[in-house]
Amino acid sequence: MVISDRNQSALVVFVLLGFSDYPEFKIFLFLIFLAIYVITVMSNLGMLIIIILTPKLHTPMYFFLKHLSFVDFCYSTAVTPKLLENLVAEDRTMSITTCMIQFFFTANCALIDTFILAVMAYDRFVAICNPLLYMTIMSQKRGALLMAAAYSWGILFSLLFTYSLLVLSFCGTNIINNFLCEYSGILSVSCSDKHFSEMILFIVGNFNMLSTLIVIFTSYIFIFVTVMKMQSARGRHKAFSTCASHLTAVGIFYGTVLFLYCIPNTKKSWLTAKVGSVFYTVIIPMLNPLIYGARNRDVKETIRKLMNLK
């Protein structure tokens, strides 16, 4: 961040308005978000533990699902506790360092999520289109390399996004009309030229979206063609059912992201943006393990066995 005087930088603070426009609902919202966070933590950590402790689930698909659950847990933890604090605290200020740290972790988790969803689409493509070579192609080594690439992808681009914000100047108190430090909110309160940051957002954001969507769409085109060539109706149903959970997660995730991208930067749109951000950062991390758990027979059977043991 370019600020000439160190003492001046100490005076730069961010104020997250959150849902302060609706003080009569703050207790209700606090209880709702607390319940969502508890469910998110329990379901994601529960999915993580079940996959680790169950040898039957030590397959490539569940390996990727395990990492998705871990990232979703981190994602929710980077956002929801601060949201809960701001609902009950009078002081909603945040230092620029804290704000940038929160942005880095949320951007990192979101980017890793997109990469993992793309990898999971490729995994389903290999499983359905090349079943005899599945365990050879999706070996433990390749799975580890793909996850290393996912985390590297997230760290690299989130560092680039964060750097593009740090080169901006901020003056005094900066009011962000949201409940978290997200890119457009931070960008809107800068008192310096934003051209470089806007260019980074456009290029990197679109590259990330398009590249991962191309992998997902291409994988499912080949899956659809392969499944439609199957003569057995039962085989087609089984193949499509293995993709149902992933398609649901992809539809919700990318649908919300594209919805947020389409919102114009006007005052009237801020409430819509907040609701979209809640869905994107709070609701989706809770839904993913529930979607996979509800639609996956192996996970449900494992949960029943663990409950019977108790």
C-alpha positions as CSV (number, residue, x, y, z in Angstrom):
1,M,0.0,0.0,0.0
2,V,1.4,3.4,-0.9
3,I,1.1,5.8,2.0
4,S,3.8,8.3,2.5
5,D,3.7,8.5,6.3
6,R,3.8,5.5,8.6
7,N,1.8,7.4,11.2
8,Q,-0.9,8.0,8.6
9,S,-1.1,4.3,7.9
10,A,-1.8,3.7,11.5
11,L,-4.9,5.9,11.2
12,V,-6.3,4.0,8.3
13,V,-9.2,1.7,9.5
14,F,-12.0,-0.1,7.8
15,V,-15.5,-0.2,9.2
16,L,-17.7,-3.2,8.1
17,L,-21.3,-2.1,8.2
18,G,-22.5,-5.6,7.8
19,F,-26.2,-5.8,8.7
20,S,-26.2,-2.7,11.0
21,D,-29.0,-1.2,8.9
22,Y,-31.3,-3.7,10.5
23,P,-30.7,-3.5,14.3
24,E,-34.0,-5.0,15.1
25,F,-32.9,-8.3,13.5
26,K,-29.4,-8.5,14.9
27,I,-30.2,-11.1,17.6
28,F,-32.2,-13.2,15.1
29,L,-29.4,-13.0,12.5
30,F,-26.8,-13.8,15.2
31,L,-28.6,-17.0,16.1
32,I,-29.2,-18.0,12.5
33,F,-25.5,-17.5,11.5
34,L,-24.3,-19.2,14.7
35,A,-26.4,-22.2,13.9
36,I,-25.1,-22.3,10.3
37,Y,-21.5,-22.0,11.5
38,V,-22.0,-24.9,14.0
39,I,-23.5,-27.1,11.3
40,T,-20.7,-26.1,8.9
41,V,-18.0,-27.0,11.3
42,M,-19.6,-30.3,12.4
43,S,-20.5,-31.5,8.9
44,N,-17.2,-30.6,7.3
45,L,-15.0,-31.9,10.1
46,G,-17.4,-34.9,10.4
47,M,-16.9,-35.7,6.7
48,L,-13.2,-35.3,7.0
49,I,-13.0,-37.7,10.0
50,I,-15.3,-40.3,8.4
51,I,-13.2,-40.3,5.2
52,I,-9.9,-40.6,7.1
53,L,-11.1,-43.4,9.4
54,T,-12.9,-45.5,6.8
55,P,-10.7,-47.6,4.6
56,K,-13.5,-48.2,2.1
57,L,-13.5,-44.4,1.4
58,H,-9.8,-44.3,0.6
59,T,-10.5,-43.7,-3.1
60,P,-9.6,-40.7,-5.3
61,M,-13.1,-39.3,-5.3
62,Y,-13.2,-39.2,-1.5
63,F,-9.6,-38.0,-1.3
64,F,-10.7,-34.8,-3.2
65,L,-13.9,-34.6,-1.2
66,K,-11.8,-34.7,2.0
67,H,-9.9,-31.7,0.8
68,L,-13.0,-29.9,-0.2
69,S,-14.4,-30.3,3.3
70,F,-11.2,-29.0,4.8
71,V,-11.2,-25.9,2.6
72,D,-14.9,-25.2,3.2
73,F,-14.2,-25.4,7.0
74,C,-11.4,-22.9,6.6
75,Y,-13.5,-20.7,4.4
76,S,-16.4,-20.5,6.8
77,T,-14.0,-19.9,9.8
78,A,-12.3,-17.0,8.0
79,V,-15.7,-15.2,7.6
80,T,-18.4,-16.3,10.0
81,P,-16.8,-15.6,13.4
82,K,-16.1,-11.9,12.4
83,L,-19.7,-11.7,11.1
84,L,-21.0,-12.9,14.4
85,E,-18.8,-10.4,16.3
86,N,-20.0,-7.5,14.2
87,L,-23.6,-8.4,14.9
88,V,-23.2,-7.9,18.6
89,A,-20.3,-5.4,18.9
90,E,-20.7,-1.7,18.8
91,D,-17.1,-1.2,17.4
92,R,-17.0,-2.6,13.8
93,T,-13.6,-1.2,12.9
94,M,-10.9,-3.4,11.5
95,S,-7.2,-2.5,10.9
96,I,-6.0,-2.6,7.4
97,T,-3.7,-5.6,8.2
98,T,-6.6,-7.6,9.6
99,C,-8.8,-6.7,6.7
100,M,-6.1,-7.8,4.1
101,I,-5.5,-11.1,6.0
102,Q,-9.1,-11.9,6.0
103,F,-9.3,-11.1,2.3
104,F,-6.3,-13.3,1.5
105,F,-7.7,-16.3,3.3
106,T,-11.2,-16.0,1.9
107,A,-9.8,-15.5,-1.7
108,N,-7.5,-18.4,-1.2
109,C,-10.3,-20.7,-0.1
110,A,-12.6,-19.6,-2.9
111,L,-9.9,-20.2,-5.5
112,I,-8.9,-23.6,-4.1
113,D,-12.6,-24.5,-4.1
114,T,-12.9,-23.8,-7.9
115,F,-9.8,-25.9,-8.6
116,I,-11.0,-28.8,-6.5
117,L,-14.4,-28.8,-8.2
118,A,-12.7,-28.9,-11.6
119,V,-10.5,-31.8,-10.5
120,M,-13.5,-33.7,-9.2
121,A,-15.2,-33.2,-12.6
122,Y,-12.0,-34.7,-14.2
123,D,-12.1,-37.5,-11.7
124,R,-15.7,-38.4,-12.7
125,F,-14.7,-38.2,-16.4
126,V,-11.9,-40.8,-15.9
127,A,-14.1,-43.0,-13.7
128,I,-17.0,-43.2,-16.3
129,C,-15.1,-42.9,-19.6
130,N,-12.0,-45.0,-18.7
131,P,-13.1,-47.2,-15.8
132,L,-10.5,-49.9,-16.4
133,L,-7.7,-47.4,-16.2
134,Y,-9.3,-45.3,-13.4
135,M,-7.0,-46.4,-10.5
136,T,-3.9,-46.2,-12.7
137,I,-4.7,-42.7,-14.0
138,M,-6.0,-41.3,-10.7
139,S,-3.2,-42.8,-8.6
140,Q,-2.3,-41.5,-5.1
141,K,0.7,-39.7,-6.6
142,R,-1.4,-37.9,-9.2
143,G,-4.1,-37.1,-6.6
144,A,-1.4,-35.6,-4.4
145,L,0.0,-33.6,-7.3
146,L,-3.4,-32.3,-8.2
147,M,-4.1,-31.1,-4.7
148,A,-0.7,-29.5,-4.5
149,A,-1.6,-27.7,-7.7
150,A,-4.9,-26.6,-6.2
151,Y,-3.3,-25.1,-3.1
152,S,-0.6,-23.5,-5.1
153,W,-3.2,-22.1,-7.5
154,G,-5.1,-20.6,-4.6
155,I,-2.1,-19.1,-2.8
156,L,-0.6,-17.7,-6.0
157,F,-3.7,-15.9,-7.3
158,S,-4.8,-14.8,-3.8
159,L,-1.3,-13.2,-3.3
160,L,-1.7,-11.5,-6.6
161,F,-5.2,-10.2,-5.7
162,T,-3.9,-9.0,-2.2
163,Y,-0.9,-7.3,-3.8
164,S,-3.2,-5.4,-6.2
165,L,-5.0,-4.0,-3.1
166,L,-1.9,-3.3,-1.1
167,V,-0.6,-0.9,-3.8
168,L,-3.7,1.3,-3.3
169,S,-3.9,4.2,-1.0
170,F,-6.5,4.5,1.7
171,C,-7.4,7.6,3.7
172,G,-8.6,7.7,7.2
173,T,-11.8,5.8,8.0
174,N,-13.1,3.6,5.1
175,I,-16.6,2.3,5.3
176,I,-17.2,-1.1,3.6
177,N,-20.9,-1.8,3.1
178,N,-20.6,-5.5,3.6
179,F,-19.8,-8.0,6.4
180,L,-16.4,-9.1,5.2
181,C,-13.4,-7.6,3.5
182,E,-14.0,-8.5,-0.1
183,Y,-12.3,-7.2,-3.2
184,S,-14.9,-4.8,-4.6
185,G,-15.7,-3.4,-1.2
186,I,-12.0,-2.6,-0.5
187,L,-11.6,-1.3,-4.0
188,S,-14.5,1.1,-3.7
189,V,-13.1,2.9,-0.7
190,S,-9.6,3.5,-2.1
191,C,-8.6,7.1,-2.6
192,S,-6.0,6.4,-5.4
193,D,-6.1,5.2,-9.0
194,K,-7.7,1.8,-9.3
195,H,-6.9,0.9,-12.9
196,F,-4.2,-1.7,-12.1
197,S,-6.4,-3.4,-9.4
198,E,-9.4,-3.5,-11.7
199,M,-7.3,-4.9,-14.5
200,I,-6.0,-7.7,-12.2
201,L,-9.5,-8.5,-11.0
202,F,-10.8,-8.7,-14.6
203,I,-7.9,-10.8,-16.0
204,V,-7.3,-13.2,-13.2
205,G,-10.9,-13.5,-12.1
206,N,-12.1,-14.3,-15.7
207,F,-9.1,-16.6,-16.3
208,N,-9.9,-18.6,-13.1
209,M,-13.6,-18.9,-13.9
210,L,-13.2,-19.7,-17.6
211,S,-10.3,-22.3,-17.1
212,T,-12.1,-24.2,-14.4
213,L,-15.5,-24.1,-16.2
214,I,-13.9,-25.3,-19.4
215,V,-12.5,-28.4,-17.5
216,I,-15.9,-29.0,-15.9
217,F,-17.9,-28.6,-19.1
218,T,-15.5,-30.6,-21.2
219,S,-15.5,-33.5,-18.7
220,Y,-19.3,-33.6,-18.5
221,I,-19.7,-33.5,-22.3
222,F,-17.5,-36.6,-22.6
223,I,-19.4,-38.2,-19.6
224,F,-22.8,-37.5,-21.2
225,V,-21.7,-38.9,-24.6
226,T,-20.3,-42.0,-22.9
227,V,-23.3,-42.6,-20.7
228,M,-25.8,-42.2,-23.6
229,K,-23.9,-44.9,-25.5
230,M,-24.6,-47.4,-22.7
231,Q,-27.2,-50.0,-23.6
232,S,-28.3,-50.6,-20.0
233,A,-30.7,-48.1,-18.4
234,R,-29.5,-49.2,-15.0
235,G,-25.9,-48.5,-16.0
236,R,-26.9,-45.0,-17.2
237,H,-28.7,-44.3,-14.0
238,K,-25.8,-45.4,-11.9
239,A,-23.3,-43.3,-13.9
240,F,-25.4,-40.2,-13.7
241,S,-26.1,-40.7,-10.0
242,T,-22.4,-40.7,-9.3
243,C,-22.2,-37.2,-10.8
244,A,-25.4,-35.8,-9.2
245,S,-23.8,-34.5,-6.0
246,H,-20.9,-32.8,-7.9
247,L,-23.2,-31.2,-10.4
248,T,-25.4,-29.8,-7.6
249,A,-22.3,-28.4,-5.8
250,V,-21.0,-26.9,-9.1
251,G,-24.4,-25.4,-10.0
252,I,-24.8,-23.7,-6.6
253,F,-21.2,-22.5,-6.4
254,Y,-20.8,-21.1,-9.9
255,G,-24.4,-19.9,-10.1
256,T,-23.8,-17.7,-7.0
257,V,-20.5,-16.4,-8.3
258,L,-21.9,-15.5,-11.7
259,F,-24.9,-13.8,-10.0
260,L,-22.5,-11.7,-7.9
261,Y,-20.5,-10.7,-11.0
262,C,-23.7,-9.5,-12.7
263,I,-24.6,-7.1,-9.9
264,P,-23.9,-3.5,-10.9
265,N,-21.9,-1.3,-8.4
266,T,-24.8,0.9,-7.3
267,K,-26.1,1.7,-3.8
268,K,-29.4,-0.2,-4.5
269,S,-27.4,-3.3,-5.2
270,W,-25.5,-3.5,-1.9
271,L,-28.2,-5.4,-0.1
272,T,-28.4,-8.0,-3.0
273,A,-24.6,-8.2,-2.9
274,K,-24.7,-8.9,0.8
275,V,-27.2,-11.6,0.5
276,G,-25.2,-13.1,-2.4
277,S,-22.0,-12.9,-0.3
278,V,-23.8,-14.7,2.6
279,F,-24.7,-17.5,0.3
280,Y,-21.3,-17.6,-1.2
281,T,-19.2,-17.5,1.9
282,V,-21.5,-18.9,4.7
283,I,-24.2,-21.1,3.2
284,I,-22.2,-23.0,0.5
285,P,-19.5,-24.3,2.9
286,M,-22.4,-25.7,5.0
287,L,-24.2,-27.2,1.9
288,N,-21.3,-29.1,0.3
289,P,-20.9,-31.9,2.9
290,L,-24.7,-32.1,3.3
291,I,-25.1,-32.5,-0.5
292,Y,-22.4,-35.2,-0.7
293,G,-23.5,-36.9,2.5
294,A,-27.2,-37.0,1.5
295,R,-26.7,-38.3,-2.0
296,N,-23.8,-40.7,-1.4
297,R,-24.6,-44.2,-0.3
298,D,-21.1,-45.1,1.0
299,V,-21.1,-42.1,3.3
300,K,-24.6,-42.8,4.6
301,E,-23.7,-46.4,5.3
302,T,-20.6,-45.4,7.1
303,I,-22.5,-42.9,9.3
304,R,-25.1,-45.6,10.1
305,K,-22.3,-48.0,11.2
306,L,-20.7,-45.4,13.4
307,M,-24.0,-44.6,15.0
308,N,-24.7,-48.3,15.6
309,L,-21.3,-48.7,17.2
310,K,-22.3,-46.0,19.7
